[in-house]
């Protein structure tokens, strides 16, 4: 079925209309917790705990083809099962990570060493994945830079996030913000269809993510507190591992509130605080307990990592040792170290190689038939190592860089290298490798090469940012993320995946100006949006 024609966007507003709508939207954002802590006055200080600004958001929802939105949501359960299964496939992880990536990426090497040291000594075989698969609309016939849409639109996967898949709470609230403007103003009648709230899908991202954490907590209680009285269970907490000076706390606090509705308490700690307060485990008792200065001794059922996805979160050997001790504990991890490794960009690249995806899906009941549907979302992906396909990727990176992006193995935004920046970056990597005695290839092998997705042009939106108001972005790109929550048991490679809880749905739409290559909201490049289905 052909995708519908995207409308000219955004609708035209008079200055008075723009002021009216943006004032209503900003007040809604501030009064409903669509907020950040402001940047600190100096990079050496932490954000003020008693101040807030609204998070960046779009004034209008952005047009998105309903058929492709539905396709993305329908694919999420299969992607959840795929990555959960990969995390239990130690032979695959060894081949892709242990025999490749760790030789060129120090961060992945540290994660791998923890995985190897704990995998045969684990006492908790349940793992929780709170995942998000990110996509862009793709117009194969467009140059992606100027002009109207030329071809049939498709859906291409940008990445699959297995740790700290954020913005579930804020994107839920921004969808409600757009619904509020429909209810209260009908968007002043400036565009046909904007008054139809049925075209604004309900966003259940917060519900999906909180439901996964609740399922993990209850599974832990069933393991260790079956038949216990309620009072004993009240001392069992879900632990949020957070960054020092976290600006995005108000995307995390609503998850706490959802859990508290089910009488599940939450504790927020940094790696440093955990290291200081963790009570030593024994070989016979791996219960994770923290000696909190206010709450006293508390037990942890589930560890939810909103930190730990990048090298900057591990500022010392103590932080790495803390991560290892958390992994060894009886608490359920979200994610476990193997699930985090499964999210490496190298895994995404290997899945695009012939027969890899079909082989993995064949091991999951009822999933082999989904191979082609998942594969259709893959872009052209290449390693940059000394393999045959790696040498082809290297040639393309040097000869036609305008069509590609180089990606390292880690999350967090701001790490990619685009277009004409690729050749000089590669040359610099090679110089570093030769200078350090590692050879030219080793440094570049820490990256993958991905063909750039070509989003349709001709769409814009008003981008509302604290301090600058509503600014018209005349040419914008929207990235759709779909969430999934899966609680599963790792029973070994020869056993089928056992799933205890699996829900998917909820979405994050991030919109940015086309000239901004990176898409991370927290690093200031995009705004939180919601789809207007067409």
C-alpha positions as CSV (number, residue, x, y, z in Angstrom):
1,X,0.0,0.0,0.0
2,X,1.4,3.4,-1.0
3,X,2.2,5.8,1.8
4,X,0.1,9.0,1.7
5,X,1.6,12.3,0.6
6,X,3.1,14.3,3.4
7,X,1.4,17.7,3.8
8,X,3.2,21.0,3.7
9,X,4.1,21.6,7.4
10,X,3.7,23.5,9.8
11,X,0.5,25.4,9.2
12,X,0.9,29.1,8.8
13,X,0.3,31.1,12.0
14,X,-0.1,34.8,12.6
15,X,2.2,36.3,15.3
16,X,-0.8,36.5,17.6
17,X,-1.7,32.9,17.0
18,X,1.9,31.8,17.6
19,X,2.1,33.7,20.9
20,X,-1.3,32.3,22.0
21,X,-0.5,28.6,21.2
22,X,3.1,28.7,22.5
23,X,2.1,30.4,25.8
24,X,-0.6,27.7,26.4
25,X,1.9,24.9,25.5
26,X,4.7,26.3,27.6
27,X,2.4,26.7,30.7
28,X,1.1,23.1,30.1
29,X,4.7,21.8,30.0
30,X,5.8,23.6,33.1
31,X,2.7,22.6,35.1
32,X,2.8,18.9,34.0
33,X,6.4,18.1,34.6
34,X,7.8,18.3,31.0
35,X,10.9,19.8,32.6
36,X,14.7,19.5,33.0
37,X,17.1,20.9,35.5
38,X,18.8,23.9,33.9
39,X,22.4,23.7,32.8
40,X,24.8,24.6,35.6
41,X,26.3,28.1,35.6
42,X,29.8,26.6,35.3
43,X,30.8,23.2,33.8
44,X,32.5,22.4,37.0
45,X,29.3,22.7,39.1
46,X,26.2,20.5,39.3
47,X,22.7,21.6,38.2
48,X,20.6,23.5,40.8
49,X,18.2,21.0,42.5
50,X,15.6,23.7,43.2
51,X,15.2,25.1,39.6
52,X,13.7,23.8,36.4
53,X,13.1,24.7,32.8
54,X,10.8,23.1,30.3
55,X,12.2,20.4,28.1
56,X,12.3,21.3,24.4
57,X,9.1,20.3,22.5
58,X,7.4,20.8,19.2
59,X,4.4,23.2,19.0
60,X,2.6,21.0,16.5
61,X,2.6,17.2,16.2
62,X,4.5,16.1,13.1
63,X,2.9,14.3,10.2
64,X,3.8,10.6,10.1
65,X,2.4,7.9,7.8
66,X,0.0,5.7,9.8
67,X,1.0,2.6,7.9
68,X,4.7,3.0,8.8
69,X,3.9,3.9,12.4
70,X,1.9,0.7,12.7
71,X,4.7,-1.3,11.1
72,X,7.2,0.0,13.6
73,X,4.9,-0.9,16.5
74,X,4.2,-4.3,15.1
75,X,7.9,-5.1,14.7
76,X,8.8,-4.2,18.2
77,X,7.9,-7.6,19.8
78,X,10.1,-9.4,17.4
79,X,13.0,-7.1,18.0
80,X,12.6,-7.5,21.7
81,X,12.7,-11.3,21.4
82,X,15.7,-11.1,19.1
83,X,17.9,-9.0,21.4
84,X,16.8,-10.9,24.5
85,X,17.8,-14.1,22.7
86,X,21.1,-12.6,21.5
87,X,22.0,-11.8,25.1
88,X,21.7,-15.5,26.0
89,X,23.7,-16.7,23.0
90,X,27.1,-16.6,24.4
91,X,28.7,-18.1,21.3
92,X,27.4,-15.3,19.2
93,X,28.5,-12.7,21.7
94,X,31.9,-14.2,21.9
95,X,32.3,-14.2,18.1
96,X,31.0,-10.6,17.6
97,X,32.2,-8.9,20.8
98,X,34.8,-11.1,22.5
99,X,36.8,-11.9,19.3
100,X,36.4,-8.6,17.6
101,X,35.2,-5.4,19.3
102,X,37.1,-5.8,22.6
103,X,40.4,-5.6,20.7
104,X,39.6,-2.1,19.4
105,X,37.2,-0.6,22.0
106,X,38.3,-0.2,25.6
107,X,34.8,0.4,27.0
108,X,33.4,-2.7,25.4
109,X,36.5,-4.6,26.6
110,X,35.7,-3.6,30.2
111,X,32.1,-4.7,29.9
112,X,33.2,-8.0,28.3
113,X,35.7,-8.7,31.1
114,X,32.9,-8.4,33.6
115,X,30.7,-10.7,31.5
116,X,33.4,-13.4,31.3
117,X,34.2,-13.1,35.0
118,X,30.6,-13.5,36.2
119,X,28.8,-15.6,33.6
120,X,29.5,-18.9,35.3
121,X,28.8,-17.6,38.8
122,X,25.4,-15.9,38.5
123,X,22.7,-16.6,41.0
124,X,20.0,-14.6,39.1
125,X,19.0,-15.9,35.7
126,X,16.1,-13.4,35.1
127,X,16.9,-10.3,33.1
128,X,14.8,-7.3,32.2
129,X,15.1,-5.4,29.0
130,X,13.5,-2.0,28.6
131,X,14.3,-1.5,24.9
132,X,13.7,1.2,22.3
133,X,14.1,0.7,18.5
134,X,14.6,4.0,16.6
135,X,13.6,4.6,13.0
136,X,13.7,7.3,10.4
137,X,11.4,7.7,7.3
138,X,13.5,6.9,4.2
139,X,12.9,8.3,0.7
140,X,15.3,6.3,-1.5
141,X,14.9,8.6,-4.5
142,X,15.5,11.8,-2.5
143,X,18.9,13.4,-2.1
144,X,17.8,14.0,1.5
145,X,18.8,17.7,1.3
146,X,16.5,19.8,-0.8
147,X,13.3,19.6,-2.7
148,X,10.0,17.7,-2.2
149,X,9.6,14.1,-1.6
150,X,10.3,12.0,-4.7
151,X,9.7,8.3,-4.0
152,X,7.8,5.8,-1.9
153,X,8.6,6.2,1.8
154,X,10.0,3.4,3.8
155,X,11.2,2.8,7.4
156,X,14.8,2.4,8.3
157,X,16.2,1.5,11.7
158,X,18.7,3.9,13.2
159,X,19.7,1.8,16.2
160,X,18.4,-0.5,18.9
161,X,18.8,0.7,22.5
162,X,19.3,-1.9,25.3
163,X,20.3,0.4,28.2
164,X,18.9,3.6,29.5
165,X,16.2,3.9,26.8
166,X,15.1,7.3,28.0
167,X,12.3,9.9,27.6
168,X,9.4,7.4,28.2
169,X,7.8,9.8,30.7
170,X,8.4,13.0,28.8
171,X,7.3,11.7,25.5
172,X,4.1,10.4,27.1
173,X,3.4,13.9,28.5
174,X,4.2,15.7,25.2
175,X,1.7,13.6,23.4
176,X,-0.8,14.7,26.0
177,X,0.3,18.3,25.5
178,X,-0.6,18.1,21.9
179,X,-3.9,16.5,22.8
180,X,-4.5,19.3,25.2
181,X,-4.0,21.9,22.5
182,X,-6.5,20.1,20.3
183,X,-9.1,19.9,23.1
184,X,-8.7,23.6,24.2
185,X,-8.0,25.4,20.9
186,X,-8.5,23.0,18.0
187,X,-5.2,24.5,17.0
188,X,-7.3,27.5,16.0
189,X,-8.5,25.8,12.9
190,X,-5.2,26.5,11.1
191,X,-5.0,23.0,9.4
192,X,-7.7,20.5,8.4
193,X,-7.3,17.3,10.4
194,X,-5.6,18.9,13.4
195,X,-8.9,19.0,15.2
196,X,-9.3,15.2,14.9
197,X,-7.9,13.8,18.1
198,X,-8.2,10.3,16.6
199,X,-5.1,11.1,14.6
200,X,-3.0,11.6,17.7
201,X,-2.2,8.0,19.0
202,X,-2.3,7.5,22.7
203,X,1.2,7.1,24.1
204,X,1.6,4.4,26.7
205,X,5.4,4.5,27.0
206,X,5.4,5.4,30.7
207,X,3.0,2.5,31.4
208,X,5.1,0.0,29.4
209,X,8.3,0.9,31.1
210,X,6.9,1.0,34.6
211,X,5.1,-2.2,34.0
212,X,8.3,-3.9,33.1
213,X,10.0,-2.7,36.3
214,X,7.0,-3.8,38.3
215,X,7.0,-7.3,36.7
216,X,10.7,-7.7,37.6
217,X,10.1,-6.6,41.2
218,X,7.2,-9.0,41.6
219,X,9.2,-11.8,40.1
220,X,12.0,-11.2,42.6
221,X,9.5,-11.3,45.5
222,X,8.1,-14.6,44.1
223,X,11.6,-16.0,44.1
224,X,12.7,-15.0,47.6
225,X,9.5,-13.9,49.5
226,X,6.9,-16.5,48.5
227,X,4.4,-16.6,51.4
228,X,6.2,-13.8,53.3
229,X,4.2,-11.2,55.2
230,X,3.7,-7.8,53.7
231,X,6.0,-6.0,56.2
232,X,9.1,-7.9,55.0
233,X,8.4,-7.0,51.4
234,X,8.2,-3.3,52.2
235,X,11.9,-3.2,52.8
236,X,12.6,-4.4,49.2
237,X,13.3,-1.5,46.7
238,X,13.9,-1.0,43.0
239,X,17.2,0.7,42.6
240,X,17.7,3.4,39.9
241,X,21.4,3.8,39.1
242,X,21.7,7.5,38.1
243,X,24.3,9.9,37.0
244,X,25.8,12.6,39.3
245,X,24.0,15.9,38.7
246,X,21.3,14.3,36.5
247,X,19.4,17.0,34.6
248,X,16.8,14.6,33.2
249,X,15.5,13.4,36.6
250,X,12.0,14.4,35.7
251,X,11.9,11.8,33.0
252,X,12.8,9.3,35.8
253,X,10.7,10.4,38.7
254,X,7.4,9.6,37.0
255,X,8.5,6.0,36.7
256,X,8.9,6.1,40.5
257,X,5.4,7.5,40.9
258,X,4.0,4.7,38.7
259,X,5.7,2.1,40.8
260,X,4.6,3.7,44.0
261,X,1.0,3.2,42.9
262,X,1.7,-0.5,43.3
263,X,3.5,0.0,46.6
264,X,6.9,-0.5,45.1
265,X,9.5,1.8,46.6
266,X,12.4,3.2,44.6
267,X,15.9,4.3,45.7
268,X,18.1,6.5,43.5
269,X,21.9,6.1,43.8
270,X,25.0,7.0,41.9
271,X,27.8,4.4,41.3
272,X,29.8,6.2,44.0
273,X,27.0,6.1,46.5
274,X,26.4,2.4,45.8
275,X,30.1,1.6,46.4
276,X,30.0,3.4,49.7
277,X,26.7,1.9,50.9
278,X,26.8,-1.7,49.5
279,X,26.9,-4.4,52.2
280,X,29.3,-7.1,51.3
281,X,27.9,-10.2,49.8
282,X,29.0,-13.7,50.7
283,X,29.3,-16.9,48.5
284,X,26.1,-18.2,50.2
285,X,24.1,-15.0,50.2
286,X,24.1,-12.7,47.2
287,X,21.3,-10.5,48.3
288,X,22.0,-6.9,47.4
289,X,21.6,-4.7,50.4
290,X,22.5,-1.0,50.9
291,X,23.0,0.8,54.2
292,X,21.2,4.0,53.4
293,X,21.9,7.0,55.8
294,X,18.2,7.8,56.1
295,X,16.3,4.7,55.2
296,X,18.5,2.2,57.0
297,X,19.3,-1.2,55.5
298,X,17.3,-1.8,52.3
299,X,17.2,-4.8,50.0
300,X,17.2,-4.4,46.2
301,X,15.0,-6.5,43.9
302,X,15.7,-4.8,40.6
303,X,18.6,-2.6,39.3
304,X,17.5,-0.1,36.6
305,X,20.5,1.5,35.0
306,X,20.0,5.1,33.9
307,X,23.8,5.4,34.0
308,X,26.5,3.1,32.9
309,X,26.1,3.3,29.2
310,X,29.3,5.2,28.4
311,X,32.9,5.5,29.7
312,X,32.3,8.7,31.5
313,X,30.0,6.9,34.0
314,X,33.0,4.8,35.2
315,X,35.3,7.3,36.6
316,X,37.5,4.8,38.6
317,X,38.3,1.2,39.0
318,X,35.9,1.3,41.9
319,X,33.0,2.1,39.6
320,X,33.8,-0.9,37.4
321,X,34.1,-3.1,40.5
322,X,30.7,-1.8,41.7
323,X,29.2,-2.8,38.4
324,X,30.6,-6.3,38.7
325,X,29.3,-6.7,42.2
326,X,25.8,-5.6,41.1
327,X,26.0,-8.1,38.3
328,X,26.9,-10.9,40.8
329,X,24.0,-10.1,43.1
330,X,20.6,-11.8,43.2
331,X,18.9,-8.6,42.1
332,X,17.3,-8.6,38.6
333,X,19.3,-6.4,36.3
334,X,17.9,-3.9,33.7
335,X,19.9,-4.5,31.7
336,X,22.3,-7.4,32.6
337,X,25.8,-7.0,31.2
338,X,25.0,-9.5,28.4
339,X,22.0,-7.4,27.4
340,X,24.1,-4.3,27.3
341,X,26.6,-6.0,25.1
342,X,23.9,-7.2,22.8
343,X,23.2,-3.5,22.1
344,X,26.6,-2.8,20.7
345,X,26.6,-1.2,17.2
346,X,28.7,-4.2,16.0
347,X,25.8,-6.5,16.7
348,X,23.5,-4.3,14.6
349,X,26.1,-4.5,11.7
350,X,26.5,-8.2,12.0
351,X,22.7,-8.8,11.9
352,X,22.7,-7.2,8.4
353,X,25.1,-9.8,7.1
354,X,23.7,-12.7,5.0
355,X,22.0,-15.4,7.0
356,X,22.8,-14.0,10.4
357,X,19.3,-12.7,11.2
358,X,17.4,-15.7,9.9
359,X,19.7,-18.0,11.9
360,X,19.0,-16.2,15.1
361,X,15.3,-15.9,14.6
362,X,15.0,-19.6,13.7
363,X,15.9,-20.3,17.3
364,X,12.9,-18.3,18.6
365,X,9.5,-20.0,18.3
366,X,7.3,-18.4,15.6
367,X,9.9,-15.7,14.7
368,X,11.7,-17.1,11.6
369,X,8.8,-15.9,9.4
370,X,9.5,-12.3,10.5
371,X,13.0,-12.3,9.0
372,X,12.3,-10.3,5.9
373,X,10.1,-7.8,7.7
374,X,12.9,-7.0,10.1
375,X,15.5,-7.0,7.4
376,X,13.6,-4.4,5.4
377,X,14.3,-1.9,8.1
378,X,18.1,-2.4,7.9
379,X,20.3,0.2,6.2
380,X,23.6,-0.9,4.4
381,X,26.0,-1.6,7.2
382,X,29.7,-2.4,7.0
383,X,32.5,-3.1,9.5
384,X,35.7,-1.2,9.1
385,X,38.1,-4.0,10.0
386,X,40.4,-6.0,7.7
387,X,37.7,-8.5,6.5
388,X,36.6,-8.5,2.9
389,X,33.4,-6.6,3.7
390,X,35.4,-4.3,6.0
391,X,37.7,-3.3,3.2
392,X,34.7,-2.6,1.1
393,X,33.3,-0.4,3.9
394,X,36.7,1.4,4.1
395,X,36.7,2.1,0.4
396,X,33.2,3.5,0.5
397,X,34.0,5.7,3.5
398,X,36.9,7.3,1.6
399,X,35.5,7.5,-1.9
400,X,31.8,8.4,-1.2
401,X,31.6,9.6,2.4
402,X,28.6,11.9,1.7
403,X,26.3,8.9,1.9
404,X,27.6,7.5,5.2
405,X,27.9,7.9,8.9
406,X,30.6,6.3,11.2
407,X,29.3,5.0,14.5
408,X,31.3,3.8,17.5
409,X,30.0,1.0,19.8
410,X,28.5,3.2,22.5
411,X,25.3,5.1,23.3
412,X,24.7,8.6,24.5
413,X,24.8,10.8,21.5
414,X,27.5,13.1,20.1
415,X,29.8,10.3,19.1
416,X,29.0,9.8,15.4
417,X,31.1,11.1,12.4
418,X,29.2,12.3,9.3
419,X,29.8,12.7,5.6
420,X,32.8,14.8,4.6
421,X,34.2,14.5,8.1
422,X,34.8,10.8,7.7
423,X,38.0,10.7,5.5
424,X,40.0,13.1,7.7
425,X,38.7,11.3,10.8
426,X,39.8,7.9,9.4
427,X,43.3,9.3,8.5
428,X,43.7,10.7,12.0
429,X,42.6,7.3,13.5
430,X,45.3,5.6,11.3
431,X,47.9,8.0,12.5
432,X,47.0,7.4,16.1
433,X,47.1,3.7,15.6
434,X,50.6,3.8,14.0
435,X,51.9,6.2,16.6
436,X,50.6,3.9,19.4
437,X,52.0,0.8,17.7
438,X,48.5,-0.7,17.2
439,X,48.5,-0.5,13.4
440,X,46.2,1.6,11.1
441,X,43.3,-0.9,11.0
442,X,42.8,-1.5,14.7
443,X,41.6,2.0,15.5
444,X,39.1,2.2,12.7
445,X,37.8,-1.2,13.5
446,X,36.2,0.3,16.6
447,X,33.6,1.8,14.3
448,X,30.9,0.6,11.9
449,X,29.9,2.4,8.6
450,X,26.2,2.9,8.0
451,X,24.5,4.3,4.9
452,X,22.7,7.6,5.7
453,X,19.0,7.4,5.8
454,X,17.3,9.9,3.6
455,X,14.3,11.4,5.3
456,X,11.7,13.2,3.2
457,X,12.2,17.0,3.0
458,X,9.5,19.7,3.0
459,X,8.4,19.3,6.7
460,X,9.0,21.9,9.4
461,X,7.7,22.7,12.9
462,X,7.9,25.2,15.6
463,X,10.6,24.1,18.0
464,X,9.9,25.4,21.5
465,X,13.0,25.7,23.7
466,X,13.5,27.3,27.1
467,X,14.8,30.9,26.8
468,X,14.2,31.2,23.1
469,X,10.5,30.5,22.7
470,X,9.0,29.0,19.5
471,X,11.4,29.1,16.6
472,X,10.4,28.0,13.2
473,X,12.5,25.1,11.9
474,X,11.8,25.2,8.2
475,X,13.3,21.8,7.4
476,X,13.0,19.2,10.1
477,X,13.6,15.4,10.5
478,X,11.6,13.2,12.9
479,X,13.0,10.0,14.4
480,X,10.4,7.5,15.8
481,X,11.3,5.2,18.7
482,X,9.1,2.3,19.9
483,X,9.5,0.9,23.4
484,X,9.4,-2.7,24.6
485,X,9.6,-4.3,28.0
486,X,10.6,-8.0,28.3
487,X,11.4,-10.0,31.4
488,X,13.0,-13.3,30.4
489,X,15.0,-16.2,31.8
490,X,18.5,-17.1,30.6
491,X,18.4,-20.9,30.8
492,X,21.5,-21.4,28.6
493,X,22.1,-21.4,24.9
494,X,20.5,-24.8,24.3
495,X,17.2,-23.9,25.9
496,X,14.4,-21.8,24.3
497,X,13.9,-18.3,25.6
498,X,11.5,-18.3,28.5
499,X,9.5,-15.1,28.7
500,X,7.7,-14.1,31.9
501,X,6.5,-10.6,30.9
502,X,6.4,-8.9,27.5
503,X,4.7,-5.7,26.5
504,X,5.5,-3.3,23.7
505,X,4.2,0.0,22.6
506,X,4.5,3.6,23.4
507,X,6.7,5.9,21.3
508,X,9.2,8.7,21.3
509,X,9.2,11.1,18.4
510,X,12.2,13.4,18.3
511,X,12.3,16.2,15.8
512,X,15.4,18.2,14.8
513,X,16.6,20.7,12.2
514,X,18.0,18.8,9.3
515,X,21.4,20.4,9.6
516,X,21.8,18.8,13.1
517,X,23.0,15.3,12.6
518,X,22.8,14.1,16.2
519,X,19.3,13.4,17.6
520,X,19.7,13.3,21.3
521,X,17.3,15.5,23.2
522,X,19.4,15.6,26.4
523,X,22.4,16.9,24.5
524,X,20.4,19.7,23.0
525,X,20.0,18.8,19.4
526,X,16.3,17.9,19.1
527,X,12.9,18.4,20.7
528,X,10.3,16.0,21.9
529,X,7.4,15.6,19.5
530,X,4.4,13.3,18.8
531,X,3.0,11.9,15.5
532,X,0.0,13.2,13.6
533,X,-1.0,10.1,11.7
534,X,-1.9,10.6,8.1
